[in-house]
Amino acid sequence: MTLSASFERLELPLETPFTIARGTQTVSENVVVRIEGEGGRVGVGGAAPAARYGETADTVEAVLPDLLDAVEEVSDPHQLERTERRMRETVRDNPAARCAVSVALHDLVAKRANLPLYRYWGLDPERSVKTSFTIGLDETDRMREKTADAVDEGYDVLKIKLGTGRDEAIVDAVRSAAPDARIRVDANEAWTPKEAVRKSETLAEYGVEFVEQPVPAENTEGLRFVYERSALPVAADESCVTLADVPRVADRTDIVTIKLMKCGGLLEAKRMVHAARAEGLEAMLGCMVESDASIAAGAHLAPLLDYADLDGSLLLGDDPYEGVPMAGGDIDLAAVDRPGTGTRRA
């Protein structure tokens, strides 16, 4: 089968600067891949590389020609397992680049089957979970205002970025603006183990659901310390990057945070969900700040998840792509009225 492929680089300004404990982001650089098969059908996928995992838009663009050669070498887009294996053999790292190709291929094969991706996989849209909406670090009063705006827009599951000397004041402000919301917090590796345990007790008083990545990823024993003593469930994000990490963190976390841009593609993400289940863990699918060119694909995994944090495209000032409807955080797969991931030019 003849396939042709191309890619383009996008610089996507955020609606407002987005700050976490590691720094501030004002632009998200994405690379969008298009793979065209017979009949003119085109699969679309996106890469949102993160420096935290050693990738940039430059490195994505550098390896994509080799990855796309691997796709053309396999030649059959329905051979997803073989193609993703061949891509891993060709480029061992660069998971965001591999993810873009994985998403584009899944989009293409579901379009060839004339099915939305969740139906191609046989998943139940009624089991879909809500996505949280993230409130990035800012002045405390500004975070209160952003929370009130999110509630007004219908979001009732919120993720709050922490990792400051005023974490309790932030959560107090957020809770006052969203008294009925489900609240999760993410420290992005900013706390010491003892600090995390102490803060978990305070956060529990505000009805927080769980705390994500409280300590640095390399501090594996620190994560265990927090897990064994925390007043709240613990989610591992930076500590759980690939499938092999799931059993490694199984005795020191309650939830694994899976991201397409960390693990390298949709098949690997599904394997991580099932591995988490085998280890007795819950699974959350997260994201980077990224276009619907990739977020839409992740949304189709929602029926397999316990939690979702797929608001990356909602943080953009302008996204040239649109995907799965998520009004108020509801991942509405049943409303996807076109085959594939649902991604298309806005």
N, C-alpha and C positions, 0 to 999 in steps of 0.2 A: 504494500500500500504506500502511495506517495504522500508524504507529509511535508509541509513547509512551515517554517517558524520565523518569528521576528520578535524583537523586544524593544521597549522604549523606557526611558528614565523620566520619572516625574518628581518634581519638587512641590510638595503639598503643604502650604502654610496651615498651621493650626489656628483654630478660632481664637484661642487665647494661649499664651505660653503655658506649657505643661511642666510642672516641677515635681520631682520625686527626690528622695534623700540623696541620690547620686548626681543630680543636676537638673538643668532646665532645657526643654526642647521647644523650639518655635517652628521648625519645619520638619516634615517627615519625608525622607527620600525613599521612594519606592521604584522598583523596576517591574514593569508589566510585560508578561510573556503572552504571545498569541501563537497558537499552533493550529494550522489549517489542514483539514483532511479532505477526503473526497466529498463531493457534493457541496463544497463551499462552507461546510460547517467549521466554526472556529471555536477553539477552547481558549479561555482567558484565565490567567493566574498571576498573582502578584507576589513580589518579594519585598519585605520591609526589614532590611538588615539592621542588626543592633551591634554597636561597638562592644557592648558587654560580652558578646559571644564571638568577637573577632571578625565581624563582617561590616562592610560598607557598601554603598552603591557601586563604588569602583570595583571592589572584589567580585560582586555579583555579576557585573558586566563582563569582567575578565574571564569568569568560568562558564558563563552561559553558552558560548559557542560549543564548548566541549560537551556540555550536558545535552544540548540540542542535537549534536552529532550522535550521541548515544541513543536518543529517542529515534532518530531516523535509521540508525543501525538496526534497532529492534523492529521498526517499521509498522508494527501493529499496535495502535493505541490501546486496544483492549487488553494487551499483555502488561497490565499495570505492575504486577509483582516483578516480572522480568525487567521491565524498564527501570523501576526504582532501584532494583539490585544493581543493574548496569550503571546507573548514575552514581551509586555509592562507590562502586569500583573505580569509576572515572574521577570523581571528586570526593575525597573522603570527608572533608569539612564543608564549609559553606552551606549550612542547612537551609538558610533562607532562599538561596538560589535554587537548590533542589526542590524546595517547597513550591516555588513559583511554577516549575515545570509539572510537578505532581498535580497541583490544582488545575492547571490548564488541561492536562490529560484527562482528569476526572470530569471536568466540564465537557470536554469533547465527547467522551464515550457515553456520558449520560444523554447528551444531545443526540448522538447516533441512535440511542435506544428510545429517544423521544420521551424521557422521563426526568422529572426533577431528581437531583442527586440522592436525596433521602429515600425516594421510592426505588431508585436503582439499587440502593443498599438494603431495601426492605425494612426501613425504620418507621416507627409509629410517630407521626407528627404530634399526636396528643400527649406524648411523653416529653415533649420539648420543655426545657427549663427557661426561666427568665435570665436575661443578662443584667449584670450590675452596671451602674453608671459611675464613673470614677470622678472624684473630686480631688484634683491635684493640690499639692502644697501651695499655700499663699498666705497672706496676712489672715489672721484668724477671722476678722470680720468679713473679709472677702470670701473665705471658705463658707461662712454662714450664708452669705448672699448666694453663692453658687449652689449650695445645697437647696435653698428655698426655690431657686429657679428650676433645678432638676425635679423637685417635687411638683412644682406647678406644671411641668411638662409630662407628668405622669409616672416618673421613675420612683419606684418604691423599694428598690434594692440598690444600695449605694456602697461603693468601695472608697475608703478614705485613705489617702496617702499620709503616712506618719514618718517619724524619724527625726524629730526636733526636740528642743527643750521645752516645748509647750504642747506636747501631745495631748495631755488631758484637757487643756483649754480648747484645743481643736475639736476633740470628740464631744465635749460639752456643748460647744457652739453648734456642731452638726446635729446633735441629738435635739437641741432646742428648736432647730429649724425643721427637723424631720422626726417628730415624736413617734410616728407609726412605722417608719421605714425599717427594713432589715439592713443592718450596717455590718460591713466587714472592713478590716483594716489591713494595710500592707506597709511594713516597715522597710522593705527593699534592703535588707541586710544591715540596717543601721544600729541595731541594739546589741549590747552584750547579753550573754545568757541570763545573768542575774537580773539585769534591767528588764529583759523581756518577761521574765516570770513576775516581777513586781508590777509591771505595767498591765499584764494580763489580768491581774486581780482587779485593778481599777477599771479596765475596759469592760470586764464582766458586769460591773455595776451599771454600765450604760446599755446593757443588752446587746453587746457586740457578738456576732455569730462566730467568727474565728479570726485568727491573726495569721497573715501570710508572711513568709520568709522573715522571721524576726532577727536572725543572726546571719553573719557572712556565710556564704555557701561552703567555703573551705573549712569552716568550724563544724565538722560533722558531729563531734562529741558535744559541742555547745547546743546543737539542734536537739540531740537526744536529751540533754539536761532540761531544755525548755519543754519538750514534749512530755517528759515524765512529771513535771511540776506545774505546768501552765493551768490556769483556771479556764482557759479556752482551748478549743481544738486548734491545731497548728497545720498550716498548709505549706508545702515545700515547692518553691518556684525555682529560684536560681540553684537550689540544691538538687533539682530533678530535671535534667535536660533531655536525656535520651531514654530509650527503653531499658537499657542496662542499669540506669539509676533507680528504677522503681523498686526492685528488691533491696537495693542498698539503703533506701530511706524508709523501708517498710516498718522498721522498729523504732522510728524516731519522728514520725509524722502521722497525721490523721487523713490528710488530703494531699494528692499530688496535683500540681498545676502543670498542665500540658499546653505547649504552644507550638503551632505549626512551624513557626520560624526557628524554634529551638531544635525540634526533632527531625525536620526535613521533609515532611509530607503527610498526606492524609492516611496512607496505609500505616505508617509508623505511629501516628496519633491514635488510630484505632487499636493498634497493638498495646499501646501504653494504657488505654482505658481498660482493656481486658486484663492486662497484667496487674493493674491497680485492684481490680475486682478480685483477682486470685489471691492477692495479698491482704484482702480485707480492708482496703483503703477506699476512700471516696475520690472522685475525679472531677476536676474543674478544667475547662478549656479557657485559656487566657489568650491574650494577643499583644502585639505591639501597637503603636499608633500607626495605623495602616489603612489602605484603601479597601473599599468593598471588593476590589479585584481579588482579594484573598479572604477578607472577613466573611464574605458570603459562603465560601466553602466550609469554613469552620462552623457556621450556623447550622449546616446540615448534620453535624454530629450531635446537636443538642439533645436528641432523644436518648443518647447513650450516657449523658452526664448527670452529675448531682448538682453542679453549679456551672455557670457560664460568666465569663468576663470578656465580652466580645463587643466592647464599645469603641474600639479604636477608630473606626471611620466616623463615629459620632463626634469625635474631638477635632475633626478637621474643619477648617473654614470652608473648603470647597473640595468635594470629591468628584472627579470626572466619571466615576462609576457608581452604579447603584446595585443593590443586591436584595437580600431577604428583608422584608419589612420588620422593623423592631420598635414600633411606637410604644413608648413607655417601658421599654425593655422586654416586651413580649416578642420572642423569636417565632414569628408566625409562618411556619413552613407550609401550612395548608394554603396560605395565600400566594405561594409561588406559582405563577401561572405560565411558566415557560420551562423548558427542559434545561438540564445542566445545573449549575450552581445558582442560576438566576442573575448572574452578573451581566450587566450591559452598560453601555455608555449612558450617562445621565442626560 
